Amino acid sequence: MSAVETVEVALADRSYAIRVGAGLIDRAGEELADLLAGRKAVVVADETVAGLHLPALVRGLTGVARSVDALTVPAGESAKSMDGLADLLDRMLALGIDRRTVVIALGGGVTGDLAGFAAAVALRGLDFVQIPTTLLAQVDSSVGGKTGVNTRHGKNLVGAFHQPRRVLIDTAVLDTLPRRELLAGYAEVVKYGAIGDLEFFQWLEANGRRLLDGDADARRHAIVVSCRAKAAVVAADERETAGGPRALLNFGHTFGHALEAMAGYDGSLLHGEGVAAGMVLAARLSARLGPCTGQDAERLAAHLSAVGLPTGLDQVDAGRHWTAEHLIGHMVKDKKALDGRIVFVLLERLGHAVVRGDVDRAAVSALLDRPRAA
């Protein structure tokens, strides 16, 4: 049996374990036996992941849960909508779910957000397990209890905090992930180093390519460090109070969510790609405002560029030539905005971030109107 590490998310009576290691989907019955014994399980998987990993998961759960049903949802961000939520809830209710049913999300961040929100509202709340199959979901969206869907007004504007009972992170599934999806998740890994752990950022500079090229030990280490960082922040600030420590996890996301909204969630820009470009924009804005140096900002940009992630607007707008006015308009609608003020996470230095709600829009506009160099 390969090594499995455990990260605890400390939330009093709602605390839970994140288990990280290879082969956990095959061993899911053993890992979840205490939660599932005598209970109905409903697995929600996207159509792509279902073809790869659903049979192994169902085999592992059969004989442990009272019954196991599987529901598939479309792959891609478009599934994370009010219509998609309504359809999923209707199908769950048709299965005869009860208050003891456990919902299990098998897939990336879209599936976890959608299934988690369905679990939060079905019968006023069902137990929920995350089995994330993308690097992005493993290090970010599967941990912390944020669930929700998108609307035409923006990303994740309708949702709920609903903590999972457990998170199983099977590192072996990353071998089936397309390189582009792996890179999108890597952006979130880099985020943890950039906002609070310079030593980890330096480790990524030295070992990031090894992780991306398939080294199992490097992948497990990066995932565990990332999950520990997120678990600590969630334990300190579960519901992201205004200006609280959880807001730091949004580094790059104010810009990134605006970029995603402009792209129309059509798959042309992945979340992690928007975050990568957004982190560089945030770092360069930090350098303009001080005390972060331009050297730190460009060091971050250089690492992201070296592994193949976008670092400039010209790389993410697909020739659409978004204007500063359009992008700022989406930032104002972001759920993190307060009283019409855009909230940014900025760097004081690489490895230390702060939340700022006093940034002059003229400075943001000037940054976005600059020539779009990579």
C-alpha positions in Angstrom: 0.0 0.0 0.0 1.4 3.4 -1.0 1.9 6.1 1.6 -1.3 8.0 2.7 -1.0 11.2 4.7 -3.8 12.9 6.7 -4.5 16.6 7.1 -7.1 17.6 9.7 -9.5 20.5 9.2 -10.2 21.7 12.7 -13.8 23.0 12.9 -14.9 21.7 16.4 -17.8 19.2 15.9 -17.6 19.6 12.1 -13.9 18.7 11.8 -12.9 16.3 9.1 -9.9 14.6 7.6 -8.3 15.0 4.2 -6.7 11.8 3.1 -3.9 12.1 0.5 -2.3 9.2 -1.3 -2.5 6.9 -4.4 -5.2 4.3 -4.8 -7.8 5.9 -2.5 -10.7 5.5 -5.0 -10.1 1.7 -5.1 -10.1 1.7 -1.2 -13.0 4.2 -0.8 -15.2 1.6 0.9 -12.6 1.0 3.6 -11.9 4.8 3.9 -15.6 5.7 4.2 -16.9 2.6 6.0 -17.6 4.6 9.2 -19.7 7.2 7.3 -21.6 4.9 5.0 -22.5 1.8 7.0 -26.2 1.1 6.5 -26.7 4.4 4.6 -27.7 5.2 1.0 -24.9 6.7 -1.1 -25.4 8.9 -4.2 -22.3 9.5 -6.3 -22.3 12.6 -8.6 -19.7 12.5 -11.3 -19.2 14.4 -14.5 -19.5 12.5 -17.8 -15.8 12.5 -18.4 -14.7 11.4 -15.0 -17.5 8.8 -14.9 -15.9 6.9 -17.8 -12.5 6.9 -16.0 -13.1 6.4 -12.3 -16.8 5.8 -11.5 -16.8 1.9 -11.9 -13.9 1.6 -9.4 -15.6 3.8 -6.9 -18.9 2.0 -7.1 -17.2 -1.3 -6.7 -15.4 -0.1 -3.6 -18.6 1.3 -2.0 -20.8 -1.7 -2.8 -21.3 -3.8 0.2 -20.4 -0.9 2.5 -23.3 1.4 1.8 -26.8 0.2 2.0 -27.2 1.1 -1.7 -25.1 3.0 -4.2 -26.6 5.1 -7.0 -24.7 7.1 -9.6 -25.7 10.3 -11.3 -23.7 12.0 -14.1 -23.6 15.7 -14.9 -22.1 17.4 -18.0 -18.4 18.2 -17.9 -17.4 21.8 -17.9 -18.2 25.1 -16.2 -21.6 25.4 -18.0 -23.0 22.6 -15.7 -22.6 24.8 -12.7 -25.8 26.7 -13.2 -29.2 27.1 -11.6 -30.7 24.9 -14.2 -28.0 22.3 -13.6 -28.7 22.4 -9.9 -32.4 22.0 -10.4 -31.9 19.1 -12.7 -29.5 17.4 -10.2 -31.8 17.9 -7.3 -34.8 16.5 -9.2 -32.9 13.3 -10.1 -31.6 12.9 -6.5 -35.2 13.2 -5.1 -36.4 10.7 -7.7 -34.0 8.2 -6.2 -35.8 8.4 -2.9 -33.0 10.0 -0.9 -33.6 10.5 2.9 -31.9 12.5 5.6 -29.3 9.8 6.1 -28.2 9.8 2.4 -24.5 10.6 1.8 -23.7 12.6 -1.4 -20.3 11.8 -2.9 -18.8 14.2 -5.4 -16.4 12.5 -7.8 -14.8 15.0 -10.2 -13.2 18.4 -10.5 -14.2 21.7 -8.9 -17.4 22.1 -11.0 -18.7 18.7 -9.8 -17.7 19.4 -6.2 -19.3 22.8 -6.1 -22.5 21.6 -7.8 -22.9 18.4 -5.8 -21.9 20.1 -2.6 -24.6 22.8 -3.1 -27.2 20.1 -3.9 -26.2 18.3 -0.7 -26.5 21.6 1.3 -30.1 22.3 0.2 -31.6 18.8 -0.4 -33.8 17.9 2.5 -32.2 20.9 4.2 -28.8 19.4 4.3 -27.2 16.0 3.6 -23.8 14.6 4.5 -21.2 15.1 1.8 -17.9 13.6 0.7 -15.4 15.1 -1.7 -13.3 12.9 -4.0 -11.6 15.5 -6.2 -10.0 14.2 -9.5 -8.3 17.4 -10.7 -5.2 19.0 -9.1 -7.1 22.3 -8.8 -10.0 20.6 -6.8 -7.6 18.6 -4.7 -5.7 21.7 -3.4 -8.5 24.2 -3.4 -12.2 23.7 -4.0 -12.6 20.4 -2.3 -11.4 21.8 1.0 -13.2 24.5 3.0 -16.9 24.0 2.4 -17.6 26.6 -0.3 -20.3 25.3 -2.7 -22.3 27.1 -5.4 -23.2 27.8 -8.9 -22.7 30.6 -11.5 -25.2 33.1 -12.8 -25.1 35.5 -15.7 -24.1 38.1 -13.1 -20.9 36.3 -12.2 -19.1 33.3 -10.8 -20.2 31.5 -7.6 -22.8 34.2 -6.7 -25.3 31.7 -5.4 -24.2 29.0 -2.9 -23.7 27.9 0.6 -21.0 27.0 3.1 -21.4 23.2 3.5 -18.4 21.4 4.9 -17.7 17.8 3.7 -17.5 15.0 6.1 -14.3 13.7 4.5 -12.0 14.4 1.5 -10.3 11.6 -0.3 -7.5 12.8 -2.6 -6.3 10.0 -4.9 -3.0 11.3 -6.4 -3.0 8.5 -8.9 -5.9 10.0 -10.8 -3.7 12.9 -11.9 -2.1 10.5 -14.4 -5.3 10.7 -16.4 -5.5 14.5 -16.4 -4.7 16.5 -19.5 -1.6 18.6 -19.2 -3.7 21.8 -19.5 -5.9 20.8 -16.6 -2.9 19.9 -14.5 -1.3 23.3 -15.1 -4.6 25.0 -14.2 -4.4 23.3 -10.8 -0.8 24.1 -10.4 -1.6 27.8 -10.4 -3.5 27.3 -7.1 -0.5 25.4 -5.7 1.7 28.3 -6.5 -0.8 30.6 -4.8 -0.1 29.1 -1.4 3.6 29.8 -1.7 3.0 33.3 -3.0 0.7 34.4 -0.2 2.3 32.8 2.8 5.2 30.4 2.3 8.3 31.6 0.6 10.1 28.4 1.3 7.3 26.4 -0.5 7.5 28.8 -3.4 11.2 28.2 -3.6 10.6 24.5 -3.5 8.1 24.8 -6.4 10.7 26.8 -8.4 13.1 23.8 -8.0 10.5 21.0 -8.2 7.5 22.2 -10.0 8.4 20.6 -13.3 9.0 17.3 -11.6 5.5 17.5 -10.1 4.0 18.4 -13.5 5.9 15.6 -15.2 4.4 12.9 -12.9 6.7 12.5 -9.9 4.4 10.9 -7.3 6.3 12.0 -4.2 6.5 15.6 -5.5 2.8 15.6 -6.2 1.9 14.2 -2.8 4.1 16.7 -1.0 2.7 19.7 -2.9 -0.9 18.6 -2.3 -0.3 18.0 1.4 1.4 21.4 1.9 -1.4 23.1 0.0 -4.1 21.4 2.0 -2.4 22.1 5.3 -2.2 25.8 4.3 -5.9 25.9 3.3 -7.0 23.9 6.4 -5.3 26.3 8.7 -7.0 29.3 7.0 -10.4 27.7 7.0 -10.1 26.8 10.7 -9.3 30.4 11.5 -12.0 32.0 9.3 -14.5 29.4 8.0 -17.0 31.9 6.4 -14.5 34.4 5.0 -15.3 37.4 7.2 -14.6 40.8 5.7 -10.9 41.3 5.7 -10.3 38.0 7.5 -7.5 35.5 6.7 -9.6 33.4 4.4 -9.8 36.3 2.0 -6.1 35.8 1.4 -6.9 32.7 -0.6 -8.5 34.9 -3.2 -5.0 36.1 -4.4 -5.4 36.5 -8.2 -9.1 35.7 -8.1 -10.5 39.2 -8.3 -8.8 39.6 -11.7 -9.2 35.9 -12.6 -12.9 35.8 -12.0 -13.4 38.9 -14.1 -11.4 37.3 -16.9 -13.5 34.1 -16.6 -16.7 36.1 -16.8 -15.5 38.0 -19.9 -14.7 34.6 -21.5 -18.3 33.5 -20.8 -17.4 30.3 -19.0 -17.1 28.6 -22.4 -14.0 26.5 -21.7 -11.7 28.8 -23.6 -10.2 30.0 -20.3 -9.9 27.5 -17.4 -10.2 28.8 -13.8 -6.6 28.1 -13.0 -5.5 29.9 -16.2 -7.5 33.0 -15.1 -6.0 32.8 -11.6 -2.4 32.5 -13.0 -2.9 35.7 -15.1 -4.8 37.3 -12.2 -1.9 36.6 -9.8 0.6 38.3 -12.1 -1.8 41.3 -12.5 -2.2 41.4 -8.7 1.5 41.2 -8.1 2.2 43.9 -10.7 -0.4 46.1 -9.1 1.2 45.4 -5.7 4.6 46.6 -7.1 2.9 49.8 -8.4 1.4 50.5 -5.0 4.3 49.3 -2.8 6.0 48.0 -0.8 6.2 44.9 -3.0 9.0 45.2 -5.5 8.8 44.7 -9.2 11.5 42.0 -8.8 9.1 39.9 -6.7 6.3 40.4 -9.1 8.4 39.4 -12.1 9.8 36.4 -10.2 6.3 35.1 -9.8 5.5 35.8 -13.4 8.7 34.1 -14.5 7.9 30.8 -12.7 4.3 30.7 -14.0 5.5 31.4 -17.5 8.3 28.8 -17.3 5.8 26.0 -16.6 3.5 27.1 -19.3 0.8 29.2 -17.6 -0.5 32.5 -19.0 0.8 35.7 -17.4 -0.7 38.4 -19.5 -4.0 39.6 -20.9 -2.9 38.9 -24.4 -2.6 35.2 -23.5 -6.1 34.9 -22.1 -8.4 37.1 -24.1 -8.2 35.0 -27.3 -8.2 38.2 -29.5 -11.2 39.7 -27.9 -9.4 42.7 -26.6 -11.2 43.2 -23.3 -11.1 46.8 -22.0 -10.2 47.9 -18.5 -13.7 49.3 -18.2 -15.3 45.9 -18.9 -13.0 44.0 -16.6 -13.4 46.5 -13.7 -17.2 46.3 -14.2 -17.0 42.5 -13.5 -14.8 43.1 -10.5 -17.3 45.4 -8.9 -19.9 42.6 -9.2 -17.6 40.1 -7.5 -19.0 38.6 -4.3 -15.9 39.8 -2.5 -16.6 43.5 -3.3 -17.8 45.6 -0.4 -20.0 48.7 -0.7 -19.0 49.1 -4.3 -15.3 48.9 -3.4 -13.2 46.2 -5.1 -11.3 44.1 -2.6 -7.8 43.0 -3.7 -5.3 40.6 -2.2 -1.9 42.1 -2.8 1.7 41.1 -2.0 3.8 43.1 0.5 6.5 40.7 -0.6 6.6 37.3 -2.2 5.5 34.9 0.6 3.4 37.5 2.4 0.0 38.9 1.2 -2.5 41.4 2.6 -6.1 42.3 1.9 -6.7 45.8 0.5 -10.1 47.5 0.0 -8.7 51.0 -0.6 -7.1 50.6 -4.0 -7.9 53.5 -6.4 -9.6 52.3 -9.5 -7.5 54.6 -11.6 -4.4 52.5 -10.6 -6.2 49.3 -11.7 -7.3 50.9 -15.0 -3.8 52.1 -15.7 -2.5 48.6 -15.1 -5.0 47.0 -17.4 -4.6 49.6 -20.1 -0.8 49.0 -20.3 0.6 47.2 -23.4 -0.1 43.5 -23.0 3.3 42.0 -22.6 3.5 38.4 -21.4 
